[in-house]
C-alpha cells in the first residue's frame, strides 16, 4: 500500500462521513446510509478504516434500533480481520446487512474515478 493511495482514501472517506453527518442531522436516513456505504467501498482495502466503517454502520443501526442491521454489522466486524488477512474483499460491496458480505458489486462511477490506481490495485488483491 502506498502512502498517497491511503491519503486519497482517507480524504474520500472523510467526504462521505461529512455527507453522512449532514444527512443524519437532516433525518435523511437513505442519504446517511448511502454515504456510509460509499465510505465502506473506499475503506475496504485498508484494515483500520474498513473496520471503522462497519463500527459506524453498527452504531447508526443501533441508534435506529435496526436489530437485523446491528447483527449483520457485528458479523462483518468479525469478518474484517479475516478478509484483510486473506485479501478476499468483494470489490464494491456496500457493507450492509441486506447484501451478502461476500458479493462483489459495481463501484459507483464517481468513486471509481476518484479512487487512485494504487487504491484500485489494493482492492483487486
C-alpha positions as CSV (number, residue, x, y, z in Angstrom):
1,X,0.0,0.0,0.0
2,X,1.5,3.4,-0.8
3,X,1.1,6.4,1.3
4,X,-0.5,8.5,-1.5
5,X,-3.3,6.0,-2.0
6,X,-4.0,5.7,1.7
7,X,-4.2,9.6,1.9
8,X,-6.5,9.7,-1.1
9,X,-8.8,7.1,0.5
10,X,-8.8,9.0,3.8
11,X,-9.9,12.1,2.0
12,X,-12.7,10.3,0.2
13,X,-13.8,8.6,3.4
14,X,-13.8,12.0,5.2
15,X,-16.0,13.5,2.5
16,X,-18.5,10.6,2.7
17,X,-18.5,10.8,6.5
18,X,-19.3,14.6,6.3
19,X,-22.2,13.7,4.0
20,X,-23.3,11.0,6.5
21,X,-23.4,13.6,9.3
22,X,-25.3,16.1,7.2
23,X,-27.9,13.6,6.1
24,X,-28.2,12.2,9.6
25,X,-28.8,15.7,11.0
26,X,-31.4,16.3,8.3
27,X,-33.1,13.0,9.1
28,X,-32.3,11.8,5.6
29,X,-31.8,8.1,6.6
30,X,-31.4,6.9,3.0
31,X,-28.8,9.5,2.3
32,X,-27.0,8.7,5.6
33,X,-26.8,5.0,4.7
34,X,-25.7,5.8,1.1
35,X,-22.8,7.9,2.5
36,X,-21.8,5.1,4.9
37,X,-21.9,2.6,2.1
38,X,-19.7,4.7,-0.1
39,X,-17.3,5.2,2.8
40,X,-17.2,1.5,3.2
41,X,-16.4,0.9,-0.5
42,X,-13.4,3.2,-0.3
43,X,-12.3,1.9,3.1
44,X,-12.3,-1.8,2.2
45,X,-8.6,-2.1,1.2
46,X,-7.4,-0.6,4.5
47,X,-7.9,-2.7,7.7
48,X,-8.5,0.2,10.2
49,X,-10.8,2.3,8.0
50,X,-12.7,-0.8,6.9
51,X,-13.3,-1.9,10.4
52,X,-14.2,1.7,11.4
53,X,-16.8,1.8,8.6
54,X,-18.6,-1.2,10.0
55,X,-18.4,0.1,13.5
56,X,-20.0,3.4,12.3
57,X,-22.7,1.4,10.5
58,X,-23.3,-0.7,13.6
59,X,-23.7,2.5,15.7
60,X,-26.1,4.0,13.3
61,X,-28.2,0.8,13.1
62,X,-28.2,0.7,16.9
63,X,-29.5,4.3,17.1
64,X,-32.2,3.3,14.6
65,X,-33.0,0.2,16.6
66,X,-32.5,-1.8,13.4
67,X,-31.5,-5.1,15.0
68,X,-31.1,-7.0,11.8
69,X,-28.5,-4.4,10.6
70,X,-26.8,-4.4,14.0
71,X,-26.4,-8.2,13.9
72,X,-25.1,-8.0,10.3
73,X,-22.6,-5.4,11.3
74,X,-21.4,-7.4,14.2
75,X,-20.9,-10.3,11.9
76,X,-19.0,-8.1,9.4
77,X,-16.8,-6.7,12.2
78,X,-15.7,-10.2,13.0
79,X,-15.0,-10.9,9.3
80,X,-12.9,-7.8,8.6
81,X,-9.6,-9.3,10.0
82,X,-10.1,-12.5,8.0
83,X,-10.9,-10.6,4.8
84,X,-7.9,-8.4,5.3
85,X,-5.5,-11.3,6.0
86,X,-6.7,-13.3,3.0
87,X,-7.2,-10.3,0.7
88,X,-10.6,-11.6,-0.1
89,X,-12.7,-8.4,0.0
90,X,-15.5,-8.2,-2.5
91,X,-15.0,-5.1,-4.6
92,X,-17.8,-2.5,-4.5
93,X,-19.6,-4.3,-1.7
94,X,-21.6,-1.8,0.3
95,X,-21.1,-3.4,3.6
96,X,-24.8,-3.5,4.6
97,X,-26.5,-6.5,6.2
98,X,-29.1,-6.6,3.3
99,X,-26.4,-7.9,0.9
100,X,-24.1,-10.8,1.2
101,X,-20.8,-10.0,2.8
102,X,-19.1,-11.9,0.0
103,X,-20.8,-10.4,-3.0
104,X,-18.8,-8.1,-5.3
105,X,-20.9,-5.2,-6.5
106,X,-20.3,-2.4,-9.1
107,X,-18.3,0.6,-7.7
108,X,-20.3,3.8,-8.3
109,X,-18.8,5.5,-11.3
110,X,-17.8,8.7,-9.5
111,X,-16.0,6.7,-6.8
112,X,-14.3,4.5,-9.4
113,X,-12.8,7.7,-11.0
114,X,-11.8,9.1,-7.6
115,X,-10.1,6.0,-6.4
116,X,-6.5,6.2,-7.5
117,X,-4.9,3.3,-9.4
118,X,-3.0,2.4,-6.2
119,X,-6.2,2.1,-4.3
120,X,-7.8,0.1,-7.1
121,X,-4.8,-2.4,-7.0
122,X,-5.2,-2.8,-3.3
123,X,-8.9,-3.6,-3.8
124,X,-8.1,-6.1,-6.5
125,X,-5.7,-8.2,-4.3
